[in-house]
Amino acid sequence: GKYFADHMFTLEYDHGVWKNPKILPYGPFEMEPGASVFHYGQALFEGMKAFRSPSGKIHLFRPEFNAQRMAEGAARLCMPSIPTDLFLEAIDALVKIDESWIPKEMGSALYLRPTLIGTESFLGVRPSEKYLFFIISSPVGAYYPEGFSPVKIWIEQNTVRAAQGGLGAIKAAANYAASLLASTQAKKMGFSQVLWLDAKERKFIEEVGTMNVFFCIGDEVITPLLDGSILAGGTRDCVIQILKSWNIPVVERKISLDEIVKANESGKLKEIFGTGTAAVISSVGELSGHNITIKINEAKVGALTQKLYSEITDIQYGLKPDIYNWIRVLE
């Protein structure tokens, strides 16, 4: 995320009409100080990746999923959605132009950041009538400094990221602003990320700051239910589909922190892992919070975590047949 490819895509929206699609050299925008994004927070984004297969072909991973999720998020923020065909055409064109920025090494990719912001200049609490959709990209390797080694996660029991009925289910920029204080404090204590609990009771597990989370307890794999405050992650969906195809019981339901503690004490907690575009699959070696420390699987990557990571990355890079139709190949 520190170095950006040579070009960016821009598309304007003005009073009901999408217009002026362009691919330009990467560079600054000129915006008025009164732009609604600065004052009323109409900002939404997606995260996706382009991979280079061993044969040299470019693979986009589930771009249709990102287009649909962005459309749903836009509706929640009273923003216009980008037509799926236009979204995909823009992604394809930009990636082809900046193809040389796609790394060749396994574990690396070109990260793509489609973003939608309100640009009309006014003061007054209402939706903007002008918007800018843009896409930038950046070559990336492993998301966490630990690489694929298990990460340490802090259980946040004071502040909250999102509440039911709020913006937690979409990739609104505001969600990430709300998470910065806790994540900054966690990193100062040596933790990679924060595990969020529900806003009402601070009892039920929701998600990690940049990942959905899964718990292997006994013979089941459990992940928190999507109930309006948790982002429906694309990789989360992939994992659920894969586990079902392997006939491994996977359950979406509410799961409390107390249940995790008791499962660990009884020896039933076998693995914890997170899922997300950035890290793909990330093994969790430790959960810690106020008066709580849970060490998982002797801080080793679990067998199921490793198997899932290999399955998804092999599909992404074209090392394994794409039986799920997740890959969009650019010719």
Long-range contacts (C-beta under 8 A, 24 or more apart in sequence): 1-111, 1-138, 1-140, 2-138, 3-138, 3-139, 4-136, 4-137, 4-138, 5-98, 5-101, 5-110, 5-136, 5-137, 5-138, 5-139, 6-97, 6-98, 6-101, 7-94, 7-97, 7-98, 8-94, 8-134, 8-135, 8-136, 8-137, 9-90, 9-93, 9-94, 9-134, 9-135, 10-132, 10-133, 10-134, 11-82, 11-86, 11-90, 11-132, 11-133, 11-134, 12-130, 12-131, 12-132, 12-133, 13-80, 13-130, 13-131, 13-132, 13-133, 14-129, 14-130, 15-129, 15-130, 16-80, 18-80, 18-82, 18-83, 18-86, 18-133, 21-86, 21-90, 23-93, 23-94, 23-97, 26-136, 29-132, 29-134, 31-119, 32-119, 32-121, 33-121, 34-121, 34-122, 34-123, 35-117, 35-118, 35-119, 35-120, 35-121, 35-128, 36-118, 36-119, 36-120, 36-121, 36-122, 36-127, 36-128, 37-117, 37-118, 37-119, 37-128, 39-123, 40-118, 40-125, 40-128, 41-172, 41-173, 41-174, 42-77, 42-78, 42-79, 42-117, 42-118, 42-127, 42-128, 42-131, 43-115, 43-116, 43-117, 43-118, 43-172, 43-173, 43-174, 44-70, 44-73, 44-74, 44-77, 44-79, 44-115, 44-116, 44-117, 44-170, 44-171, 44-172, 44-173, 45-113, 45-114, 45-115, 45-116, 45-171, 45-173, 46-70, 46-112, 46-113, 46-114, 46-115, 46-171, 47-111, 47-112, 47-113, 47-171, 47-277, 47-278, 48-91, 48-111, 48-112, 48-114, 48-234, 48-277, 49-109, 49-110, 49-111, 49-112, 49-140, 49-277, 49-316, 50-95, 50-102, 50-109, 50-110, 50-112, 50-137, 50-330, 51-102, 51-109, 51-110, 51-316, 51-317, 51-318, 52-102, 52-103, 52-104, 52-317, 53-317, 53-318, 53-319, 54-317, 54-318, 54-319, 55-318, 57-318, 57-329, 57-330, 57-331, 58-95, 58-96, 58-99, 58-102, 58-329, 58-330, 59-316, 59-317, 59-318, 59-327, 59-328, 59-329, 59-330, 60-91, 60-92, 60-95, 60-327, 60-328, 60-329, 60-330, 61-234, 61-316, 61-326, 61-327, 61-328, 62-234, 62-238, 62-326, 62-328, 63-87, 63-88, 63-91, 63-328, 64-88, 64-328, 65-234, 65-237, 66-114, 66-234, 69-170, 69-171, 69-232, 69-234, 70-114, 70-116, 70-171, 72-170, 73-170, 73-171, 73-172, 74-116, 76-167, 76-169, 76-170, 76-172, 77-127, 77-167, 77-170, 77-172, 78-127, 79-116, 79-118, 79-127, 79-128, 79-131, 80-131, 82-114, 82-116, 82-133, 87-114, 88-328, 90-114, 90-135, 91-135, 92-328, 92-330, 94-135, 94-137, 95-137, 95-330, 96-330, 98-137, 101-137, 101-139, 102-139, 103-139, 103-141, 105-141, 106-313, 106-317, 107-141, 107-142, 107-313, 108-139, 108-140, 108-141, 109-139, 109-140, 109-316, 110-137, 110-138, 110-139, 110-140, 111-137, 111-138, 111-139, 111-140, 111-277, 111-278, 112-136, 112-137, 113-137, 113-138, 140-278, 142-279, 143-210, 143-276, 143-278, 143-279, 143-282, 144-192, 144-279, 144-282, 145-192, 146-192, 148-282, 148-283, 148-301, 148-309, 149-283, 149-285, 149-301, 150-283, 150-284, 150-285, 150-286, 150-296, 150-297, 150-299, 150-300, 150-301, 151-191, 151-192, 151-193, 151-274, 151-282, 151-283, 151-284, 151-285, 152-190, 152-191, 152-192, 152-284, 152-285, 152-286, 152-288, 153-191, 153-192, 153-193, 153-194, 153-195, 153-208, 153-274, 153-284, 153-286, 153-287, 153-288, 154-182, 154-185, 154-186, 154-189, 154-191, 154-193, 154-194, 154-195, 154-288, 154-289, 155-194, 155-195, 155-197, 155-257, 155-287, 155-288, 155-289, 155-290, 155-292, 156-182, 156-186, 156-194, 156-195, 156-196, 156-197, 156-289, 157-197, 157-202, 157-289, 157-290, 158-182, 160-196, 160-197, 160-198, 160-199, 160-202, 161-196, 161-199, 161-206, 161-207, 161-209, 161-229, 162-196, 162-199, 162-206, 162-229, 162-230, 163-199, 163-200, 163-229, 164-199, 164-200, 164-227, 164-228, 164-229, 165-228, 166-228, 166-229, 168-206, 168-228, 168-229, 168-230, 168-231, 169-226, 169-228, 169-229, 169-230, 169-231, 169-232, 170-231, 171-231, 175-231, 179-209, 182-209, 183-209, 191-288, 193-274, 195-287, 195-289, 197-257, 198-229, 199-229, 203-256, 203-257, 203-258, 204-254, 204-255, 204-256, 204-257, 205-255, 205-256, 205-257, 205-260, 206-230, 207-231, 208-274, 210-274, 210-276, 210-278, 210-279, 211-274, 211-275, 211-276, 211-278, 211-279, 211-282, 212-236, 212-274, 212-275, 212-276, 213-272, 213-273, 213-274, 213-275, 213-284, 214-239, 214-272, 214-273, 214-274, 214-275, 215-255, 215-260, 215-263, 215-269, 215-271, 215-272, 216-269, 216-270, 216-271, 216-272, 216-273, 216-302, 216-304, 217-263, 217-268, 217-269, 217-270, 218-263, 218-268, 218-270, 219-249, 220-249, 220-250, 220-251, 221-248, 221-249, 221-250, 221-251, 221-304, 222-250, 222-251, 222-252, 222-253, 222-255, 223-250, 223-251, 223-252, 223-255, 224-252, 224-253, 224-254, 224-255, 225-252, 225-253, 225-254, 226-252, 227-254, 233-275, 233-276, 233-277, 234-277, 235-275, 235-276, 235-277, 235-280, 235-281, 235-312, 236-275, 236-276, 238-275, 238-312, 238-324, 238-326, 239-275, 239-281, 239-308, 239-312, 241-324, 242-308, 242-311, 242-312, 243-308, 248-304, 257-289, 257-292, 260-287, 260-294, 261-292, 261-294, 264-294, 264-296, 269-294, 269-296, 270-296, 270-297, 270-302, 270-304, 271-296, 271-297, 271-302, 271-303, 271-304, 271-305, 272-296, 273-302, 273-304, 273-305, 273-308, 280-309, 280-312, 280-313, 280-316, 281-305, 281-308, 281-309, 281-312
